[in-house]
Amino acid sequence: MVTPANVEALLRHVPLFADLDAPLLEALSRHCRKRAFPAHEALFHEGDPGHTLYVVLSGLVSVQRTTSQGRQLPVARRGPGEHIGEMSLLDGSPRMADATTLMPTEVLMLDRDAFLECLDNSPALARRLLACLANRLREATDALDARESQDATARLCACLVDLTAREGECQPDGSVRLTQRVTHQDLADQTGLARESVSRALSLLKVQGVIATREGRLVVRKPDYLAKRAGA
């Protein structure tokens, strides 16, 4: 059974809310609700009203936008302890992107009015939120710079480094195996490359022994080389 006390304990482990005074955290917890989503379920779509903040407790959420040409442009992936949807809560604008679960995911959902009331009464929360927004802006700028400067193989390697960090399982032989299936089109969407470019880069990495496929899952056999090729 989910109680305010349970929710309060969960919020204590979320960096955004970690510094809140006990009375504010307790009040906030009364306005939260916990919900489980299956894999590949939409939390919200671009253009939806932004009335809810989502805090990821477990699982993984992909945030992406659709270009005018209909292509999916990846924005970010958010895992446990991270929050999604704060921009719409702040200015009341519609959602700027889609958010979809990549695996079974549990979230805490907090309504806009309760969040803004807490923000008005907590300088600590305001500072945390500003720091988070600044950090995400830097991440977006760095990602854009990387896309402009890397060749196709390096861009793919950078994507695989991120995937293995978030969704990889270390194997006894030192390789890292992805826990989720990933297609060539998935990688194309995440890197902004053409599918054909992704296929060629993957073939090259397989010939070089950097990656392999086992039981339908991508395996990185040389994580250090992958990181070096990505420029990490």
VOGU-539851 format. One record per residue (C-alpha): residue in three letters; chain; x, y, z. Coordinates in nm, 4 decimals. Example, Ala and Ser with C-alpha at 12.3 -4.5 7.8 and 13.67 -1.06 7.14 Angstrom:
<seros>
<rest ALA&kette A&x 1.2300&y -0.4500&z 0.7800>
<rest SER&kette A&x 1.3670&y -0.1060&z 0.7140>
</seros>
This chain:
<seros>
<rest MET&kette A&x 0.0000&y 0.0000&z 0.0000>
<rest VAL&kette A&x 0.1304&y 0.3431&z -0.0967>
<rest THR&kette A&x 0.1072&y 0.5934&z 0.1890>
<rest PRO&kette A&x 0.2334&y 0.9536&z 0.2241>
<rest ALA&kette A&x 0.5083&y 0.8186&z 0.4498>
<rest ASN&kette A&x 0.6191&y 0.5751&z 0.1782>
<rest VAL&kette A&x 0.6170&y 0.8513&z -0.0814>
<rest GLU&kette A&x 0.8105&y 1.0842&z 0.1482>
<rest ALA&kette A&x 1.0825&y 0.8208&z 0.1842>
<rest LEU&kette A&x 1.0988&y 0.7819&z -0.1944>
<rest LEU&kette A&x 1.1248&y 1.1583&z -0.2476>
<rest ARG&kette A&x 1.4161&y 1.1754&z -0.0031>
<rest HIS&kette A&x 1.6216&y 0.9757&z -0.2544>
<rest VAL&kette A&x 1.5400&y 1.2085&z -0.5463>
<rest PRO&kette A&x 1.8122&y 1.4751&z -0.5800>
<rest LEU&kette A&x 1.5618&y 1.7464&z -0.6743>
<rest PHE&kette A&x 1.3762&y 1.7088&z -0.3433>
<rest ALA&kette A&x 1.6555&y 1.5876&z -0.1145>
<rest ASP&kette A&x 1.7094&y 1.9260&z 0.0583>
<rest LEU&kette A&x 1.3442&y 2.0026&z 0.1317>
<rest ASP&kette A&x 1.2452&y 2.0735&z 0.4902>
<rest ALA&kette A&x 1.0450&y 1.7930&z 0.6497>
<rest PRO&kette A&x 0.7108&y 1.9833&z 0.6609>
<rest LEU&kette A&x 0.7346&y 2.0746&z 0.2911>
<rest LEU&kette A&x 0.8351&y 1.7230&z 0.1918>
<rest GLU&kette A&x 0.5479&y 1.5796&z 0.3932>
<rest ALA&kette A&x 0.3009&y 1.8208&z 0.2309>
<rest LEU&kette A&x 0.4392&y 1.7403&z -0.1132>
<rest SER&kette A&x 0.4116&y 1.3653&z -0.0569>
<rest ARG&kette A&x 0.0367&y 1.3977&z 0.0013>
<rest HIS&kette A&x -0.0035&y 1.5246&z -0.3558>
<rest CYS&kette A&x 0.2009&y 1.2475&z -0.5199>
<rest ARG&kette A&x 0.0685&y 0.9277&z -0.6670>
<rest LYS&kette A&x 0.2651&y 0.6238&z -0.7722>
<rest ARG&kette A&x 0.2011&y 0.4486&z -1.1008>
<rest ALA&kette A&x 0.3540&y 0.1611&z -1.2961>
<rest PHE&kette A&x 0.3789&y 0.1703&z -1.6769>
<rest PRO&kette A&x 0.4595&y -0.1249&z -1.9057>
<rest ALA&kette A&x 0.7370&y -0.1032&z -2.1627>
<rest HIS&kette A&x 0.6736&y 0.1152&z -2.4688>
<rest GLU&kette A&x 0.3949&y 0.3110&z -2.3002>
<rest ALA&kette A&x 0.3627&y 0.6876&z -2.3557>
<rest LEU&kette A&x 0.3725&y 0.9094&z -2.0468>
<rest PHE&kette A&x 0.2775&y 1.2063&z -2.2618>
<rest HIS&kette A&x 0.2977&y 1.3339&z -2.6189>
<rest GLU&kette A&x 0.4329&y 1.6523&z -2.7738>
<rest GLY&kette A&x 0.1600&y 1.9177&z -2.7605>
<rest ASP&kette A&x -0.0213&y 1.7689&z -2.4596>
<rest PRO&kette A&x -0.1063&y 2.0021&z -2.1688>
<rest GLY&kette A&x 0.1692&y 1.9932&z -1.9067>
<rest HIS&kette A&x -0.0050&y 1.9371&z -1.5763>
<rest THR&kette A&x 0.2179&y 1.6699&z -1.4201>
<rest LEU&kette A&x 0.5790&y 1.6224&z -1.3119>
<rest TYR&kette A&x 0.7081&y 1.2649&z -1.3409>
<rest VAL&kette A&x 0.9830&y 1.1305&z -1.1143>
<rest VAL&kette A&x 1.1316&y 0.7991&z -1.2311>
<rest LEU&kette A&x 1.1604&y 0.5438&z -0.9505>
<rest SER&kette A&x 1.2673&y 0.2465&z -1.1632>
<rest GLY&kette A&x 1.3000&y 0.1677&z -1.5318>
<rest LEU&kette A&x 1.3927&y 0.3994&z -1.8175>
<rest VAL&kette A&x 1.2116&y 0.6681&z -2.0167>
<rest SER&kette A&x 1.3043&y 0.7992&z -2.3611>
<rest VAL&kette A&x 1.2315&y 1.1620&z -2.4443>
<rest GLN&kette A&x 1.2159&y 1.2457&z -2.8163>
<rest ARG&kette A&x 1.0761&y 1.5018&z -3.0589>
<rest THR&kette A&x 0.9323&y 1.4534&z -3.4074>
<rest THR&kette A&x 1.0832&y 1.6693&z -3.6810>
<rest SER&kette A&x 0.8819&y 1.8367&z -3.9566>
<rest GLN&kette A&x 0.9970&y 1.5502&z -4.1839>
<rest GLY&kette A&x 0.8480&y 1.2959&z -3.9433>
<rest ARG&kette A&x 1.1790&y 1.1662&z -3.8017>
<rest GLN&kette A&x 1.2181&y 1.0882&z -3.4337>
<rest LEU&kette A&x 1.4892&y 1.3061&z -3.2794>
<rest PRO&kette A&x 1.6164&y 1.1753&z -2.9430>
<rest VAL&kette A&x 1.6406&y 1.4339&z -2.6668>
<rest ALA&kette A&x 1.7361&y 1.2351&z -2.3559>
<rest ARG&kette A&x 1.6904&y 0.9203&z -2.1515>
<rest ARG&kette A&x 1.5831&y 0.9489&z -1.7892>
<rest GLY&kette A&x 1.6359&y 0.6813&z -1.5260>
<rest PRO&kette A&x 1.5793&y 0.6359&z -1.1513>
<rest GLY&kette A&x 1.5966&y 0.9589&z -0.9505>
<rest GLU&kette A&x 1.5501&y 1.1809&z -1.2576>
<rest HIS&kette A&x 1.2438&y 1.3889&z -1.3367>
<rest ILE&kette A&x 1.0567&y 1.4622&z -1.6593>
<rest GLY&kette A&x 0.8181&y 1.7370&z -1.7615>
<rest GLU&kette A&x 0.9347&y 2.0264&z -1.5445>
<rest MET&kette A&x 0.9405&y 2.2789&z -1.8316>
<rest SER&kette A&x 0.5653&y 2.2685&z -1.8913>
<rest LEU&kette A&x 0.5008&y 2.2914&z -1.5189>
<rest LEU&kette A&x 0.6985&y 2.6137&z -1.4951>
<rest ASP&kette A&x 0.5416&y 2.8098&z -1.7795>
<rest GLY&kette A&x 0.2164&y 2.6260&z -1.8480>
<rest SER&kette A&x 0.3101&y 2.5621&z -2.2124>
<rest PRO&kette A&x 0.2227&y 2.2367&z -2.3932>
<rest ARG&kette A&x 0.4689&y 1.9480&z -2.3830>
<rest MET&kette A&x 0.7716&y 2.0002&z -2.6080>
<rest ALA&kette A&x 0.8439&y 1.6293&z -2.6656>
<rest ASP&kette A&x 0.7151&y 1.2737&z -2.6340>
<rest ALA&kette A&x 0.8099&y 1.0614&z -2.3331>
<rest THR&kette A&x 0.7904&y 0.6818&z -2.3685>
<rest THR&kette A&x 0.9000&y 0.4002&z -2.1394>
<rest LEU&kette A&x 1.1724&y 0.1698&z -2.2729>
<rest MET&kette A&x 1.1072&y -0.0985&z -2.0112>
<rest PRO&kette A&x 0.8591&y -0.1520&z -1.7258>
<rest THR&kette A&x 0.8823&y 0.1717&z -1.5307>
<rest GLU&kette A&x 0.7506&y 0.3084&z -1.2011>
<rest VAL&kette A&x 0.7033&y 0.6807&z -1.1518>
<rest LEU&kette A&x 0.5774&y 0.9288&z -0.8979>
<rest MET&kette A&x 0.3349&y 1.1805&z -1.0467>
<rest LEU&kette A&x 0.3021&y 1.5294&z -0.8985>
<rest ASP&kette A&x 0.0434&y 1.7824&z -1.0112>
<rest ARG&kette A&x 0.1478&y 2.1314&z -1.1231>
<rest ASP&kette A&x -0.0334&y 2.3314&z -0.8530>
<rest ALA&kette A&x 0.1274&y 2.1356&z -0.5686>
<rest PHE&kette A&x 0.4713&y 2.1609&z -0.7284>
<rest LEU&kette A&x 0.4465&y 2.5388&z -0.7812>
<rest GLU&kette A&x 0.3248&y 2.5898&z -0.4248>
<rest CYS&kette A&x 0.6245&y 2.3974&z -0.2950>
<rest LEU&kette A&x 0.8543&y 2.5938&z -0.5272>
<rest ASP&kette A&x 0.7173&y 2.9225&z -0.3895>
<rest ASN&kette A&x 0.7972&y 2.8136&z -0.0344>
<rest SER&kette A&x 1.1368&y 2.6511&z -0.0833>
<rest PRO&kette A&x 1.4464&y 2.8432&z -0.1988>
<rest ALA&kette A&x 1.6368&y 2.5120&z -0.1801>
<rest LEU&kette A&x 1.4026&y 2.3519&z -0.4343>
<rest ALA&kette A&x 1.4272&y 2.6565&z -0.6613>
<rest ARG&kette A&x 1.8087&y 2.6396&z -0.6528>
<rest ARG&kette A&x 1.8075&y 2.2668&z -0.7255>
<rest LEU&kette A&x 1.5697&y 2.3138&z -1.0158>
<rest LEU&kette A&x 1.7774&y 2.5971&z -1.1651>
<rest ALA&kette A&x 2.0935&y 2.3876&z -1.1347>
<rest CYS&kette A&x 1.9202&y 2.0941&z -1.3048>
<rest LEU&kette A&x 1.7947&y 2.3101&z -1.5912>
<rest ALA&kette A&x 2.1408&y 2.4601&z -1.6394>
<rest ASN&kette A&x 2.2964&y 2.1131&z -1.6443>
<rest ARG&kette A&x 2.0450&y 1.9873&z -1.9001>
<rest LEU&kette A&x 2.1143&y 2.2894&z -2.1197>
<rest ARG&kette A&x 2.4859&y 2.2090&z -2.1074>
<rest GLU&kette A&x 2.4107&y 1.8453&z -2.1948>
<rest ALA&kette A&x 2.2070&y 1.9536&z -2.4968>
<rest THR&kette A&x 2.4810&y 2.1902&z -2.6121>
<rest ASP&kette A&x 2.7503&y 1.9242&z -2.5714>
<rest ALA&kette A&x 2.5392&y 1.6709&z -2.7615>
<rest LEU&kette A&x 2.4891&y 1.9169&z -3.0463>
<rest ASP&kette A&x 2.8611&y 1.9940&z -3.0615>
<rest ALA&kette A&x 2.9415&y 1.6228&z -3.0643>
<rest ARG&kette A&x 2.6990&y 1.5566&z -3.3496>
<rest GLU&kette A&x 2.8513&y 1.8344&z -3.5577>
<rest SER&kette A&x 3.2105&y 1.7234&z -3.5036>
<rest GLN&kette A&x 3.1945&y 1.3416&z -3.5100>
<rest ASP&kette A&x 3.1934&y 1.1133&z -3.8090>
<rest ALA&kette A&x 2.9221&y 0.8481&z -3.8393>
<rest THR&kette A&x 3.1168&y 0.5706&z -3.6653>
<rest ALA&kette A&x 3.2235&y 0.7967&z -3.3785>
<rest ARG&kette A&x 2.8662&y 0.9177&z -3.3347>
<rest LEU&kette A&x 2.7405&y 0.5603&z -3.3239>
<rest CYS&kette A&x 3.0123&y 0.4650&z -3.0742>
<rest ALA&kette A&x 2.9098&y 0.7550&z -2.8493>
<rest CYS&kette A&x 2.5509&y 0.6318&z -2.8612>
<rest LEU&kette A&x 2.6600&y 0.2758&z -2.7736>
<rest VAL&kette A&x 2.8721&y 0.4046&z -2.4842>
<rest ASP&kette A&x 2.5610&y 0.5754&z -2.3441>
<rest LEU&kette A&x 2.3448&y 0.2664&z -2.3987>
<rest THR&kette A&x 2.5904&y 0.0317&z -2.2283>
<rest ALA&kette A&x 2.6232&y 0.2698&z -1.9328>
<rest ARG&kette A&x 2.2470&y 0.2797&z -1.8840>
<rest GLU&kette A&x 2.1291&y -0.0608&z -2.0033>
<rest GLY&kette A&x 2.4366&y -0.2840&z -2.0059>
<rest GLU&kette A&x 2.5201&y -0.5942&z -1.8024>
<rest CYS&kette A&x 2.8862&y -0.6808&z -1.7501>
<rest GLN&kette A&x 2.9718&y -1.0340&z -1.8608>
<rest PRO&kette A&x 3.2376&y -1.2682&z -1.7129>
<rest ASP&kette A&x 3.4598&y -1.2193&z -2.0184>
<rest GLY&kette A&x 3.4673&y -0.8400&z -1.9712>
<rest SER&kette A&x 3.2172&y -0.7618&z -2.2454>
<rest VAL&kette A&x 2.8965&y -0.5661&z -2.1856>
<rest ARG&kette A&x 2.5605&y -0.6970&z -2.3074>
<rest LEU&kette A&x 2.2591&y -0.4724&z -2.3625>
<rest THR&kette A&x 1.9541&y -0.5859&z -2.1685>
<rest GLN&kette A&x 1.7125&y -0.4434&z -2.4269>
<rest ARG&kette A&x 1.6872&y -0.5199&z -2.7971>
<rest VAL&kette A&x 1.8011&y -0.2343&z -3.0172>
<rest THR&kette A&x 1.7432&y -0.2180&z -3.3923>
<rest HIS&kette A&x 1.9370&y -0.0350&z -3.6610>
<rest GLN&kette A&x 1.6455&y 0.2075&z -3.6854>
<rest ASP&kette A&x 1.6559&y 0.2692&z -3.3078>
<rest LEU&kette A&x 2.0228&y 0.3623&z -3.3376>
<rest ALA&kette A&x 1.9530&y 0.5793&z -3.6412>
<rest ASP&kette A&x 1.6852&y 0.7693&z -3.4484>
<rest GLN&kette A&x 1.9146&y 0.8181&z -3.1494>
<rest THR&kette A&x 2.2158&y 0.9344&z -3.3490>
<rest GLY&kette A&x 2.0455&y 1.1356&z -3.6206>
<rest LEU&kette A&x 2.2176&y 0.9201&z -3.8839>
<rest ALA&kette A&x 2.0618&y 0.7497&z -4.1835>
<rest ARG&kette A&x 1.9798&y 0.3834&z -4.1228>
<rest GLU&kette A&x 2.2214&y 0.2829&z -4.3980>
<rest SER&kette A&x 2.5035&y 0.4755&z -4.2254>
<rest VAL&kette A&x 2.4286&y 0.2952&z -3.8991>
<rest SER&kette A&x 2.4333&y -0.0430&z -4.0732>
<rest ARG&kette A&x 2.7711&y 0.0294&z -4.2336>
<rest ALA&kette A&x 2.9214&y 0.1500&z -3.9057>
<rest LEU&kette A&x 2.7908&y -0.1552&z -3.7183>
<rest SER&kette A&x 2.9342&y -0.3872&z -3.9820>
<rest LEU&kette A&x 3.2723&y -0.2179&z -3.9497>
<rest LEU&kette A&x 3.2680&y -0.2502&z -3.5708>
<rest LYS&kette A&x 3.1750&y -0.6190&z -3.5989>
<rest VAL&kette A&x 3.4606&y -0.6849&z -3.8420>
<rest GLN&kette A&x 3.6974&y -0.5134&z -3.5982>
<rest GLY&kette A&x 3.5683&y -0.7345&z -3.3164>
<rest VAL&kette A&x 3.4398&y -0.4389&z -3.1145>
<rest ILE&kette A&x 3.0787&y -0.5573&z -3.1034>
<rest ALA&kette A&x 2.8857&y -0.8796&z -3.1589>
<rest THR&kette A&x 2.5342&y -1.0135&z -3.1313>
<rest ARG&kette A&x 2.4261&y -1.2848&z -2.8878>
<rest GLU&kette A&x 2.0699&y -1.4127&z -2.8615>
<rest GLY&kette A&x 1.9355&y -1.1031&z -3.0297>
<rest ARG&kette A&x 2.1173&y -0.8621&z -2.7983>
<rest LEU&kette A&x 2.4070&y -0.6338&z -2.8875>
<rest VAL&kette A&x 2.7298&y -0.7128&z -2.7025>
<rest VAL&kette A&x 3.0209&y -0.4706&z -2.6726>
<rest ARG&kette A&x 3.3334&y -0.6868&z -2.6658>
<rest LYS&kette A&x 3.5810&y -0.3975&z -2.6389>
<rest PRO&kette A&x 3.4272&y -0.1277&z -2.4175>
<rest ASP&kette A&x 3.7549&y 0.0641&z -2.3833>
<rest TYR&kette A&x 3.8044&y 0.0827&z -2.7582>
<rest LEU&kette A&x 3.4415&y 0.1904&z -2.8039>
<rest ALA&kette A&x 3.4859&y 0.4759&z -2.5562>
<rest LYS&kette A&x 3.8128&y 0.5833&z -2.7205>
<rest ARG&kette A&x 3.6561&y 0.5783&z -3.0675>
<rest ALA&kette A&x 3.3683&y 0.7872&z -2.9367>
<rest GLY&kette A&x 3.6116&y 1.0436&z -2.8035>
<rest ALA&kette A&x 3.5031&y 0.9824&z -2.4425>
</seros>
